[in-house]
Amino acid sequence: MNETTDIELRRDVEAIQIPSGNKVTLTAGTRVVITQALGGSYTVATDRGLARVQSADADALGIEAGAEAAPAATSEAAPADPAETEKAVWDQLKTCYDPEIPVNIVDLGLIYDCRLEPSDAGAKVAVKMTLTAPGCGMGPAIAAEAKSKILTVPGVSDGEVELVWDPPWNPGMISEAGKMKLGML
């Protein structure tokens, strides 16, 4: 979704300022422009800069809640095969986006490791990810979103997303699909 028209917020809404990661309240009547609507969240441009609004607050933007939401895991039953669970985890990670870049965190090359430890209660998922810039304040917000989406996968009982900086991220880590989306090929 790329909107070029102003939207007036219908109600106060909590958002995350980009790139600082600070929580801010955008007040009703504020004029915003949606610059990105991917993975169930909205990046909006305001007179104070960019901010991220969660899909649960889409009504503040005049959008039906869940209209752009990321797909949830499709089955309530846990997959019988651990490989299916791992694929479902990767699929959920592909619904997480950097709020400034229209490419998911997997194709951006931000996910360094994803391990599942099976147990009777369900798999525990441990993810190591990085950011395009170490000083980006959005890291905790992106990691929290990734964790919350991982926890929607049937058969997953716990999840942890750790931000790491080694090796340092570079544009060569972007997948071919990501490079095509960014016009780098």
Contact map, one row per residue, 1 for C-alpha under 8 A:
11100000000000000000000000000000001111000000000000000000000000000000000000000000000000000000000000000000000000000000000000000000000000000000000000000000000000000000000000000000000000000
11110000000000000000000000000000011110000000000000000000000000000000000000000000000000000000000000000000000000000000000000000000000000000000000000000000000000000000000000000000000000000
11111000000000000000000000000000111000000000000000000000000000000000000000000000000000000000000000000000000000000000000000000000000000000000000000000000000000000000000000000000000000000
01111100000000000000000000000000111000000000000000000000000000000000000000000000000000000000000000000000000000000000000000000000000000000000000000000000000000000000000000000000000000000
00111110000000000000000000000000100000000000000000000000000000000000000000000000000000000000000000000000000000000000000000000000000000000000000000000000000000000000000000000000000000000
00011111000000000000000000000011100000000000000000000000000000000000000000000000000000000000000000000000000000000000000000000000000000000000000000000000000000000000000000000000000000000
00001111100000000000000000000011100000000000000000000000000011000000000000000000000000000000000000000000000000000000000000000000000000000000000000000000000000000000000000000000000000000
00000111110000000000000000011111000000000000000000000000000010000000000000000000000000000000000000000000000000000000000000000000000000000000000000000000000000000000000000000000000000000
00000011111100000000000001111111000000000000000000000000000111000000000000000000000000000000000000000000000000000000000000000000000000000000000000000000000000000000000000000000000000000
00000001111100000000000000011000000000000000000000000000001111000000000000000000000000000000000000000000000000000000000000000000000000000000000000000000000000000000000000000000000000000
00000000111110000000000000111000000000000000000000000000000100000000000000000000000000000000000000000000000000000000000000000000000000000000000000000000000000000000000000000000000000000
00000000111111000000000011110000000000000000000000000000000100000000000000000000000000000000000000000000000000000000000000000000000000000000000000000000000000000000000000000000000000000
00000000001111100000000011110000000000000000000000001000100100000000000000000000000000000000000000000000000000000000000000000000000000000000000000000000000000000000000000000000000000000
00000000000111110000001111000000000000000000000000001000000000000000000000000000000000000000000000000000000000000000000000000000000000000000000000000000000000000000000000000000000000000
00000000000011111000001111000000000000000000000000111100000000000000000000000000000000000000000000000000000000000000000000000000000000000000000000000000000000000000000000000000000000000
00000000000001111100111100000000000000000000000000111000000000000000000000000000000000000000000000000000000000000000000000000000000000000000000000000000000000000000000000000000000000000
00000000000000111111111100000000000000000000000011110000000000000000000000000000000000000000000000000000000000000000000000000000000000000000000000000000000000000000000000000000000000000
00000000000000011111110000000000000000000000000011110000000000000000000000000000000000000000000000100000000000000000000000000000000000001100000000000000000000000000000000000000000000000
00000000000000001111100000000000000000000000000001000000000000000000000000000000000000000000000000000000000000000000000000000000000000011100000000000000000000000000000000000000000000000
00000000000000001111110000000000000000000000000000000000000000000000000000000000000000000000000000000000000000000000000000000000000000011100000000000000000000000000000000000000000000000
00000000000000011111111000000000000000000000000000000000000000000000000000000000000000000000000000000000000000000000000000000000000000011111100000000000000000000000000000000000000000000
00000000000000011101111100000000000000000000000000000000000000000000000000000000000000000000000000000000000000000000000000000000000000001000000000000000000000000000000000000000000000000
00000000000001111000111110000000000000000000000000000000000000000000000000000000000000000000000000000000000000000000000000000000000000000000000000000000000000000000000000000000000000000
00000000000001111000011111000000000000000000000000000000000000000000000000000000000000000000000000000000000000000000000000000000000000000000000000000000000000000000000000000000000000000
00000000000111100000001111100000000000000000000000000000000000000000000000000000000000000000000000000000000000000000000000000000000000000000000000000000000000000000000000000000000000000
00000000100111100000000111110100000000000000000000000000000000000000000000000000000000000000000000000000000000000000000000000000000000000000000000000000000000000000000000000000000000000
00000000101110000000000011111100000000000000000000000000000000000000000000000000000000000000000000000000000000000000000000000000000000000000000000000000000000000000000000000000000000000
00000001111110000000000001111100000000000000000000000000000100000000000000000000000000000000000000000000000000000000000000000000000000000000000000000000000000000000000000000000000000000
00000001111000000000000000111110000000000000000000000000000000000000000000000000000000000000000000000000000000000000000000000000000000000000000000000000000000000000000000000000000000000
00000001100000000000000001111111000000000000010000000000000000000000000000000000000000000000000000000000000000000000000000000000000000000000000000000000000000000000000000000000000000000
00000111100000000000000000001111100000000000011000000000000000000000000000000000000000000000000000000000000000000000000000000000000000000000000000000000000000000000000000000000000000000
00000111100000000000000000000111110000000001111000000000000000000000000000000000000000000000000000000000000000000000000000000000000000000000000000000000000000000000000000000000000000000
00111110000000000000000000000011111000000001110000000000000000000000000000000000000000000000000000000000000000000000000000000000000000000000000000000000000000000000000000000000000000000
01110000000000000000000000000001111110000111100000000000000000000000000000000000000000000000000000000000000000000000000000000000000000000000000000000000000000000000000000000000000000000
11110000000000000000000000000000111110000111100000000000000000000000000000000000000000000000000000000000000000000000000000000000000000000000000000000000000000000000000000000000000000000
11000000000000000000000000000000011111000111000000000000000000000000000000000000000000000000000000110100000000000000000000000000000000000000000000000000000000000000000000000000000000000
11000000000000000000000000000000011111111110000000000000000000000001000000000000000000000000000000000000000000000000000000000000000000000000000000000000000000000000000000000000000000000
10000000000000000000000000000000000111111100000000000000000000000001110000000000000000000000001110000100000000000000000000000000000000000000000000000000000000000000000000000000000000000
00000000000000000000000000000000000011111000000000000000000000000001110000000000000000000000001110000000000000000000000000000000000000000000000000000000000000000000000000000000000000000
00000000000000000000000000000000000011111100000000000110000000000101110000000000000000000000001000000000000000000000000000000000000000000000000000000000000000000000000000000000000000000
00000000000000000000000000000000000011111110000000011110000000000001100000000000000000000000000000000000000000000000000000000000000000000000000000000000000000000000000000000000000000000
00000000000000000000000000000000011111011111000000011110010000000000000000000000000000000000000000100000000000000000000000000000000000000000000000000000000000000000000000000000000000000
00000000000000000000000000000000011110001111100001111000000000000000000000000000000000000000000000110000000000000000000000000000000000000000000000000000000000000000000000000000000000000
00000000000000000000000000000001111100000111110001111000000000000000000000000000000000000000000000000000000000000000000000000000000000000000000000000000000000000000000000000000000000000
00000000000000000000000000000001111000000011111111100000000000000000000000000000000000000000000000000000000000000000000000000000000000000000000000000000000000000000000000000000000000000
00000000000000000000000000000111100000000001111111100000000000000000000000000000000000000000000000000000000000000000000000000000000000000000000000000000000000000000000000000000000000000
00000000000000000000000000000011000000000000111110000000000000000000000000000000000000000000000000000000000000000000000000000000000000000000000000000000000000000000000000000000000000000
00000000000000000000000000000000000000000000111111000000000000000000000000000000000000000000000000000000000000000000000000000000000000000000000000000000000000000000000000000000000000000
00000000000000001100000000000000000000000000111111100000000000000000000000000000000000000000000000000000000000000000000000000000000000000000000000000000000000000000000000000000000000000
00000000000000001110000000000000000000000011110111110000000000000000000000000000000000000000000000000000000000000000000000000000000000000000000000000000000000000000000000000000000000000
00000000000000111100000000000000000000000011110011111000000000000000000000000000000000000000000000000000000000000000000000000000000000000000000000000000000000000000000000000000000000000
00000000000000111100000000000000000000001111000001111100000000000000000000000000000000000000000000100000000000000000000000000000000000000000000000000000000000000000000000000000000000000
00000000000011110000000000000000000000001111000000111110110000000000000000000000000000000000000000000000000000000000000000000000000000000000000000000000000000000000000000000000000000000
00000000000000100000000000000000000000011100000000011111110000000000000000000000000000000000000000000000000000000000000000000000000000000000000000000000000000000000000000000000000000000
00000000000000000000000000000000000000011100000000001111110000001101100000000000000000000000000000000000000000000000000000000000000000000000000000000000000000000000000000000000000000000
00000000000000000000000000000000000000000000000000000111111000001100000000000000000000000000000000000000000000000000000000000000000000000000000000000000000000000000000000000000000000000
00000000000010000000000000000000000000000000000000001111111110001000000000000000000000000000000000000000000000000000000000000000000000000000000000000000000000000000000000000000000000000
00000000000000000000000000000000000000000100000000001111111111111100000000000000000000000000000000000000000000000000000000000000000000000000000000000000000000000000000000000000000000000
00000000010000000000000000000000000000000000000000000001111111111000000000000000000000000000000000000000000000000000000000000000000000000000000000000000000000000000000000000000000000000
00000000111110000000000000010000000000000000000000000000111111100000000000000000000000000000000000000000000000000000000000000000000000000000000000000000000000000000000000000000000000000
00000011110000000000000000000000000000000000000000000000111111100000000000000000000000000000000000000000000000000000000000000000000000000000000000000000000000000000000000000000000000000
00000010110000000000000000000000000000000000000000000000011111110000000000000000000000000000000000000000000000000000000000000000000000000000000000000000000000000000000000000000000000000
00000000000000000000000000000000000000000000000000000000011111111010000000000000000000000000000000000000000000000000000000000000000000000000000000000000000000000000000000000000000000000
00000000000000000000000000000000000000000000000000000000011001111110000000000000000000000000000000000000000000000000000000000000000000000000000000000000000000000000000000000000000000000
00000000000000000000000000000000000000000000000000000011111000111111100000000000000000000000000000000000000000000000000000000000000000000000000000000000000000000000000000000000000000000
00000000000000000000000000000000000000010000000000000011010000011111100000000000000000000000000000000000000000000000000000000000000000000000000000000000000000000000000000000000000000000
00000000000000000000000000000000000000000000000000000000000000111111100000000000000000000000000000000000000000000000000000000000000000000000000000000000000000000000000000000000000000000
00000000000000000000000000000000000011111000000000000010000000001111110000000000000000000000000000000000000000000000000000000000000000000000000000000000000000000000000000000000000000000
00000000000000000000000000000000000001111000000000000010000000001111111000000000000000000000000000000000000000000000000000000000000000000000000000000000000000000000000000000000000000000
00000000000000000000000000000000000001110000000000000000000000000001111100000000000000000000001000000000000000000000000000000000000000000000000000000000000000000000000000000000000000000
00000000000000000000000000000000000000000000000000000000000000000000111110000000000000000001001000000000000000000000000000000000000000000000000000000000000000000000000000000000000000000
00000000000000000000000000000000000000000000000000000000000000000000011111000000000000000001000000000000000000000000000000000000000000000000000000001001100000000000000000000000000000000
00000000000000000000000000000000000000000000000000000000000000000000001111110000000000010001000000000000000000000000000000000000000000000000000000000001110000000000000000000000000000000
00000000000000000000000000000000000000000000000000000000000000000000000111110000000000000000000000000000000000000000000000000000000000000000000000000000000000000000000000000000000000000
00000000000000000000000000000000000000000000000000000000000000000000000011111100000000000000000000000000000000000000000000000000000000000000000000000000010000000000000000000000000000000
00000000000000000000000000000000000000000000000000000000000000000000000011111100000000000000000000000000000000000000000000000000000000000000000000000000010000000000000000000000000000000
00000000000000000000000000000000000000000000000000000000000000000000000000111110000000000000000000000000000000000000000000000000000000000000000000000000011000000000000000000000000000000
00000000000000000000000000000000000000000000000000000000000000000000000000111111000010000000000000000000000000000000000000000000000000000000000000000000011100000000000000000000000000000
00000000000000000000000000000000000000000000000000000000000000000000000000001111110110000000000000000000000000000000000000000000000000000000000000000000011000000000000000000000000000000
00000000000000000000000000000000000000000000000000000000000000000000000000000111110100000000000000000000000000000000000000000000000000000000000000000000000000000000000000000000000000000
00000000000000000000000000000000000000000000000000000000000000000000000000000011111110000000000000000000000000000000000000000000000000000000000000000000000000000000000000000000000000000
00000000000000000000000000000000000000000000000000000000000000000000000000000011111111000000000000000000000000000000010000000000000000000000000000000000000000000000000000000000000000000
00000000000000000000000000000000000000000000000000000000000000000000000000000000111111100000000000000000000000000000000000000000000000000000000000000000000000000000000000000000000000000
00000000000000000000000000000000000000000000000000000000000000000000000000000011111111110000000000000000000000000000000000000000000000000000000000000000000000000000000000000000000000000
00000000000000000000000000000000000000000000000000000000000000000000000000000110111111111000000000000000000000000000000000000000000000000000000000000000111100000000000000000000000000000
00000000000000000000000000000000000000000000000000000000000000000000000000000000011111111100000000000000000000000001000000000000000000000000000000000000000000000000000000000000000000000
00000000000000000000000000000000000000000000000000000000000000000000000000000000001111111110000000000000000000000000000000000000000000000000000000000000000000000000000000000000000000000
00000000000000000000000000000000000000000000000000000000000000000000000010000000000111111111000000000000000000000000000000000000000000000000000000000000100000000000000000000000000000000
00000000000000000000000000000000000000000000000000000000000000000000000000000000000011111111100000000000000000000000000000000000000000000000000000000100100000000000000000000000000000000
00000000000000000000000000000000000000000000000000000000000000000000000000000000000001111111110000000000010000000000000000000000000000000000000000000000000000000000000000000000000000000
00000000000000000000000000000000000000000000000000000000000000000000000000000000000000111111111000000000000000000000000000000000000000000000000000000000000000000000000000000000000000000
00000000000000000000000000000000000000000000000000000000000000000000001110000000000000011111111100000000000000000000000000000000000000000000000001001100100000000000000000000000000000000
00000000000000000000000000000000000000000000000000000000000000000000000000000000000000001111111100000001110000000000000000000000000000000000000001001100000000000000000000000000000000000
00000000000000000000000000000000000000000000000000000000000000000000000000000000000000000111111110000001111000000000000000000000000000000000000000000000000000000000000000000000000000000
00000000000000000000000000000000000001110000000000000000000000000000011000000000000000000011111110000001000000000000000000000000000000000000000000000000000000000000000000000000000000000
00000000000000000000000000000000000001100000000000000000000000000000000000000000000000000001111111000001100000000000000000000000000000000000010011000000000000000000000000000000000000000
00000000000000000000000000000000000001100000000000000000000000000000000000000000000000000000011111101111100000000000000000000000000000000000010000000000000000000000000000000000000000000
00000000000000000000000000000000000000000000000000000000000000000000000000000000000000000000000111111111100000000000000000000000000000000000010000000000000000000000000000000000000000000
00000000000000000100000000000000000100000110000000010000000000000000000000000000000000000000000011111100000000000000000000000000000000000000000000000000000000000000000000000000000000000
00000000000000000000000000000000000100000010000000000000000000000000000000000000000000000000000001111100000000000000000000000000000000000000000000000000000000000000000000000000000000000
00000000000000000000000000000000000000000000000000000000000000000000000000000000000000000000000011111110000000000000000000000000000000000000000000000000000000000000000000000000000000000
00000000000000000000000000000000000101000000000000000000000000000000000000000000000000000000000011111111000000000000000000000000000000000000000000000000000000000000000000000000000011000
00000000000000000000000000000000000000000000000000000000000000000000000000000000000000000000000011001111101100000000000000000000000000000000000000000000000000000000000000000000010011000
00000000000000000000000000000000000000000000000000000000000000000000000000000000000000000000111111000111111100000000000000000000000000000000000000000000000000000000000000000000010000000
00000000000000000000000000000000000000000000000000000000000000000000000000000000000000000000110111000011111111100000000000000000000000000000000000000000000000000000000000000000000000000
00000000000000000000000000000000000000000000000000000000000000000000000000000000000000000100110000000001111111100000000000000000000000000000000000000000000000000000000000000000000000000
00000000000000000000000000000000000000000000000000000000000000000000000000000000000000000000010000000011111111000000000000000000000000000000000000000000000000000000000000000111110000000
00000000000000000000000000000000000000000000000000000000000000000000000000000000000000000000000000000011111111000000000000000000000000000000000000000000000000000000000000101110010000000
00000000000000000000000000000000000000000000000000000000000000000000000000000000000000000000000000000000111111110000000000000000000000000000000000000000000000000000000010001110000000000
00000000000000000000000000000000000000000000000000000000000000000000000000000000000000000000000000000000111111110000000000000000111100000000000000000000000000000000000010001000000000000
00000000000000000000000000000000000000000000000000000000000000000000000000000000000000000000000000000000110011111100000000000011110000000000000000000000000000000000000000000000000000000
00000000000000000000000000000000000000000000000000000000000000000000000000000000000000000000000000000000000011111100000000000011110000000000000000000000000000000000000000000000000000000
00000000000000000000000000000000000000000000000000000000000000000000000000000000000000000000000000000000000000111110000000000111100000000000000000000000000000000000000000000000000000000
00000000000000000000000000000000000000000000000000000000000000000000000000000000000000000000000000000000000000111111000000001111000000000000000000000000000000000000000000000000000000000
00000000000000000000000000000000000000000000000000000000000000000000000000000000000000000000000000000000000000001111100000001110000000000000000000000000000000000000000000000000000000000
00000000000000000000000000000000000000000000000000000000000000000000000000000000000001000000000000000000000000000111110000111100000000000000000000000000000000000000000000000000000000000
00000000000000000000000000000000000000000000000000000000000000000000000000000000000000000000000000000000000000000011111000111000000000000000000000000000000000000000000000000000000000000
00000000000000000000000000000000000000000000000000000000000000000000000000000000010000000000000000000000000000000001111101110000000000000000000000000000000000000000000000000000000000000
00000000000000000000000000000000000000000000000000000000000000000000000000000000000000000000000000000000000000000000111111110000000000000000000000000000000000000000000000000000000000000
00000000000000000000000000000000000000000000000000000000000000000000000000000000000000000000000000000000000000000000011111100000000000000000000000000000000000000000000000000000000000000
00000000000000000000000000000000000000000000000000000000000000000000000000000000000000000000000000000000000000000000001111100000000000000000000000000000000010000000000000000000000000000
00000000000000000000000000000000000000000000000000000000000000000000000000000000000000000000000000000000000000000000011111110000000000000000000000000000001111000000000000000000000000000
00000000000000000000000000000000000000000000000000000000000000000000000000000000000000000000000000000000000000000001111111111000000000000000000000000000001111000000000000000000000000000
00000000000000000000000000000000000000000000000000000000000000000000000000000000000000000000000000000000000000000001111001111100000000000000000000000000000111100000000000000000000000000
00000000000000000000000000000000000000000000000000000000000000000000000000000000000000000000000000000000000000000111100000111110000000000000000000000100000101110000000000000000000000000
00000000000000000000000000000000000000000000000000000000000000000000000000000000000000000000000000000000000000001111000000011111000000000000000000000000000000111100000000000000000000000
00000000000000000000000000000000000000000000000000000000000000000000000000000000000000000000000000000000000000111110000000001111100000000000000000000000000000111100000000000000000000000
00000000000000000000000000000000000000000000000000000000000000000000000000000000000000000000000000000000000000111100000000000111110000000000000000000000000000001111000000000000000000000
00000000000000000000000000000000000000000000000000000000000000000000000000000000000000000000000000000000000001111000000000000011111000000000001000000000000000001111000000000000000000000
00000000000000000000000000000000000000000000000000000000000000000000000000000000000000000000000000000000000001110000000000000001111101000010000000000000000000000011100110000000000000000
00000000000000000000000000000000000000000000000000000000000000000000000000000000000000000000000000000000000001000000000000000000111111010010000000000000000000000010100010000000000000000
00000000000000000000000000000000000000000000000000000000000000000000000000000000000000000000000000000000000001000000000000000000011111010000000000000000000000000000000011000000000000000
00000000000000000000000000000000000000000000000000000000000000000000000000000000000000000000000000000000000000000000000000000000001111110000000000000000000000000000000010000000000000000
00000000000000000000000000000000000000000000000000000000000000000000000000000000000000000000000000000000000000000000000000000000011111110000000000000000000000000000100000000000000000000
00000000000000000000000000000000000000000000000000000000000000000000000000000000000000000000000000000000000000000000000000000000000011111000000000000000000000000000000000000000000000000
00000000000000000011100000000000000000000000000000000000000000000000000000000000000000000000000000000000000000000000000000000000001111111110000000000000000000000000000000000000000000000
00000000000000000111110000000000000000000000000000000000000000000000000000000000000000000000000000000000000000000000000000000000000000111111000000000000000000000000000000000000000000000
00000000000000000111100000000000000000000000000000000000000000000000000000000000000000000000000000000000000000000000000000000000000000011111110000000000000000000000000000000000000000000
00000000000000000000100000000000000000000000000000000000000000000000000000000000000000000000000000000000000000000000000000000000011000011111111000000000000000000010000000000000000000000
00000000000000000000100000000000000000000000000000000000000000000000000000000000000000000000000000000000000000000000000000000000000000001111111100000000000000000000000000000000000000000
00000000000000000000100000000000000000000000000000000000000000000000000000000000000000000000000000000000000000000000000000000000000000000111111110000000000000000000000000000000000000000
00000000000000000000000000000000000000000000000000000000000000000000000000000000000000000000000111000000000000000000000000000000000000000111111111000000000000000000000000000000000000000
00000000000000000000000000000000000000000000000000000000000000000000000000000000000000000000000000000000000000000000000000000000100000000011111111100000000000001110000000000000000000000
00000000000000000000000000000000000000000000000000000000000000000000000000000000000000000000000000000000000000000000000000000000000000000001111111110000000000001000000000000000000000000
00000000000000000000000000000000000000000000000000000000000000000000000000000000000000000000000100000000000000000000000000000000000000000000111111111000000000000000000000000000000000000
00000000000000000000000000000000000000000000000000000000000000000000000000000000000000000001100100000000000000000000000000000000000000000000011111111100000000001000000000000000000000000
00000000000000000000000000000000000000000000000000000000000000000000000000000000000000000000000000000000000000000000000000000000000000000000001111111110000000111000000000000000000000000
00000000000000000000000000000000000000000000000000000000000000000000000000000000000000000000000000000000000000000000000000000000000000000000000111111111000000000000000000000000000000000
00000000000000000000000000000000000000000000000000000000000000000000000100000000000000000001100000000000000000000000000000000000000000000000000011111111100000000000000000000000000000000
00000000000000000000000000000000000000000000000000000000000000000000000000000000000000001001100000000000000000000000000000001000000000000000000001111111100100100000000000000000000000000
00000000000000000000000000000000000000000000000000000000000000000000000000000000000000000000000000000000000000000000000000000000000000000000000000111111110111100000000000000000000000000
00000000000000000000000000000000000000000000000000000000000000000000000110000000000000000000000000000000000000000000000000000000000000000000000000011111110100000000000000000000000000000
00000000000000000000000000000000000000000000000000000000000000000000000110000000000010011001000000000000000000000000000000000000000000000000000000001111111100000000000000000000000000000
00000000000000000000000000000000000000000000000000000000000000000000000010111110000010000000000000000000000000000000000000000000000000000000000000000011111100000000000000000000000000000
00000000000000000000000000000000000000000000000000000000000000000000000000001110000010000000000000000000000000000000000001100000000000000000000000000000111110000000000000000000000000000
00000000000000000000000000000000000000000000000000000000000000000000000000000100000010000000000000000000000000000000000001111000000000000000000000000111111111100000000000000000000000000
00000000000000000000000000000000000000000000000000000000000000000000000000000000000000000000000000000000000000000000000011110000000000000000000000000010001111100000000000000000000000000
00000000000000000000000000000000000000000000000000000000000000000000000000000000000000000000000000000000000000000000000001111000000000000000000000000010000111110000000000000000000000000
00000000000000000000000000000000000000000000000000000000000000000000000000000000000000000000000000000000000000000000000000011110000000000000000000100110000111111000000000000000000000000
00000000000000000000000000000000000000000000000000000000000000000000000000000000000000000000000000000000000000000000000000001110000000000000000000100000000001111100000000000000000000000
00000000000000000000000000000000000000000000000000000000000000000000000000000000000000000000000000000000000000000000000000000111100000000000001101100000000000111110000000000000000000000
00000000000000000000000000000000000000000000000000000000000000000000000000000000000000000000000000000000000000000000000000000111100000000000001000000000000000011111000000000000000000000
00000000000000000000000000000000000000000000000000000000000000000000000000000000000000000000000000000000000000000000000000000001111000000010001000000000000000001111100000000000000000000
00000000000000000000000000000000000000000000000000000000000000000000000000000000000000000000000000000000000000000000000000000001110000000000000000000000000000000111110000000000000000000
00000000000000000000000000000000000000000000000000000000000000000000000000000000000000000000000000000000000000000000000000000000011001000000000000000000000000000011111110000000000000000
00000000000000000000000000000000000000000000000000000000000000000000000000000000000000000000000000000000000000000000000000000000000000000000000000000000000000000001111110000000000000000
00000000000000000000000000000000000000000000000000000000000000000000000000000000000000000000000000000000000000000000000000000000000000000000000000000000000000000000111110000000000000000
00000000000000000000000000000000000000000000000000000000000000000000000000000000000000000000000000000000000000000000000000000000010000000000000000000000000000000000111111000000000000000
00000000000000000000000000000000000000000000000000000000000000000000000000000000000000000000000000000000000011000000000000000000011110000000000000000000000000000000111111101000000000000
00000000000000000000000000000000000000000000000000000000000000000000000000000000000000000000000000000000000000000000000000000000000100000000000000000000000000000000000111111100000000000
00000000000000000000000000000000000000000000000000000000000000000000000000000000000000000000000000000000000100000000000000000000000000000000000000000000000000000000000011111100000000000
00000000000000000000000000000000000000000000000000000000000000000000000000000000000000000000000000000000000000000000000000000000000000000000000000000000000000000000000001111100000000000
00000000000000000000000000000000000000000000000000000000000000000000000000000000000000000000000000000000000111000000000000000000000000000000000000000000000000000000000011111110000000000
00000000000000000000000000000000000000000000000000000000000000000000000000000000000000000000000000000000001110000000000000000000000000000000000000000000000000000000000001111111011000000
00000000000000000000000000000000000000000000000000000000000000000000000000000000000000000000000000000000001110000000000000000000000000000000000000000000000000000000000000001111111000000
00000000000000000000000000000000000000000000000000000000000000000000000000000000000000000000000000000000001000000000000000000000000000000000000000000000000000000000000000000111111100001
00000000000000000000000000000000000000000000000000000000000000000000000000000000000000000000000000000000001000000000000000000000000000000000000000000000000000000000000000000011111110000
00000000000000000000000000000000000000000000000000000000000000000000000000000000000000000000000000000011001100000000000000000000000000000000000000000000000000000000000000000111111111000
00000000000000000000000000000000000000000000000000000000000000000000000000000000000000000000000000000000000000000000000000000000000000000000000000000000000000000000000000000111111111111
00000000000000000000000000000000000000000000000000000000000000000000000000000000000000000000000000000000000000000000000000000000000000000000000000000000000000000000000000000001111111111
00000000000000000000000000000000000000000000000000000000000000000000000000000000000000000000000000000110000000000000000000000000000000000000000000000000000000000000000000000000111111110
00000000000000000000000000000000000000000000000000000000000000000000000000000000000000000000000000000110000000000000000000000000000000000000000000000000000000000000000000000000011111110
00000000000000000000000000000000000000000000000000000000000000000000000000000000000000000000000000000000000000000000000000000000000000000000000000000000000000000000000000000000001111111
00000000000000000000000000000000000000000000000000000000000000000000000000000000000000000000000000000000000000000000000000000000000000000000000000000000000000000000000000000000001111111
00000000000000000000000000000000000000000000000000000000000000000000000000000000000000000000000000000000000000000000000000000000000000000000000000000000000000000000000000000001001100111
